[in-house]
Amino acid sequence: QVQLVESGGGLVQPGGSLRLSCAASGLTYKSYAMYWFRQAPGKEREMVARISTVDSTITYSDSVQGRFTISRDNAKNTVYLQMNSLDSDDTAVYYCHFQGGPWGQGIQVTVSS
């Protein structure tokens, strides 16, 4: 059974940082490009970052470019999202994902003073 479990979210003040983790199981993890998505209240789910498989090519949305860093550890079947300089627009539920895979429960990130 394929499972993605996100962790590391929470409440942070504007300008702060968080690191999200996503542990994958039940799949040949290193064969999949991995994504981070987010969904803010009343908005559609949007892709935040993508990291490919072999060469770890990385893509970011314009809204997080320069502030967020995606990385992966294939030995641990885990993908990370380091988020810096957070602001209120980053408040959302964050999900990790791979194409064709299930959506996990996500993890709440709230940026507020």
C-alpha positions in Angstrom: 0.0 0.0 0.0 1.4 3.3 -1.1 1.6 5.9 1.7 2.9 9.4 2.0 3.1 11.0 5.4 3.9 14.7 5.8 5.4 16.2 9.0 7.1 19.3 10.2 4.3 21.9 9.9 3.0 24.2 12.5 2.7 27.9 13.5 5.5 30.2 12.6 5.9 34.0 12.7 6.3 36.0 9.5 9.9 35.8 8.4 10.4 32.5 10.1 11.4 29.1 8.7 10.0 25.6 8.7 11.2 22.3 7.3 8.6 19.8 6.0 9.3 16.2 5.5 7.4 13.5 3.6 8.1 9.9 4.2 7.1 7.5 1.4 6.4 3.8 1.6 5.0 1.2 -0.7 6.6 2.4 -3.9 9.9 2.4 -5.7 10.6 5.9 -4.4 13.7 6.7 -6.4 11.8 6.1 -9.7 9.4 9.0 -9.1 9.7 12.7 -9.4 8.3 14.2 -6.2 6.3 17.3 -5.7 5.2 19.6 -3.0 1.7 21.2 -3.4 -0.2 23.5 -1.2 -3.8 24.6 -0.8 -4.8 27.7 1.0 -8.4 28.3 2.2 -10.7 29.1 -0.6 -8.0 28.5 -3.3 -7.1 25.8 -5.7 -4.3 23.4 -4.9 -1.0 24.7 -6.5 2.3 23.1 -7.2 5.1 24.6 -5.1 8.2 22.6 -6.0 9.2 19.6 -8.0 12.4 17.4 -7.9 13.1 14.9 -10.5 14.6 11.4 -10.1 18.0 10.8 -11.7 19.5 14.3 -12.0 17.4 16.0 -9.3 16.3 18.7 -11.6 14.3 21.2 -9.6 11.4 23.5 -10.4 9.7 26.1 -8.2 6.6 28.2 -8.5 7.3 31.9 -8.9 5.7 32.5 -5.5 8.4 30.5 -3.6 11.4 30.8 -5.8 14.4 31.9 -3.8 12.7 31.2 -0.4 11.9 27.5 -0.6 14.3 24.5 -1.2 13.2 21.0 -2.1 15.5 18.1 -1.6 15.3 14.3 -1.5 17.0 11.5 0.3 16.5 8.3 -1.8 18.1 6.2 0.9 15.4 7.3 3.4 12.5 7.5 0.9 12.0 11.1 2.0 11.5 14.4 0.3 12.0 17.7 2.2 10.8 21.3 1.8 12.9 23.9 3.6 10.8 27.1 3.8 12.4 30.4 4.7 11.2 34.0 4.9 7.7 32.8 5.4 4.8 35.2 5.1 1.0 35.0 5.5 0.5 34.1 1.9 2.3 30.8 2.6 -0.4 29.7 5.0 -1.9 26.5 3.6 -2.1 22.8 3.9 1.0 21.3 2.3 1.1 18.0 0.5 3.8 15.8 -1.0 2.8 13.9 -4.1 4.0 11.9 -7.1 2.2 11.6 -10.4 -0.5 9.0 -10.3 -0.1 8.5 -6.5 -2.6 9.1 -3.7 -2.9 12.3 -1.8 -2.0 12.2 1.9 -3.6 14.2 4.6 -1.2 17.0 4.2 0.3 19.2 6.9 -0.9 22.6 8.1 1.5 25.5 7.9 0.2 28.7 9.5 2.2 32.0 9.3 1.0 34.5 11.8 2.2 36.9 14.4 
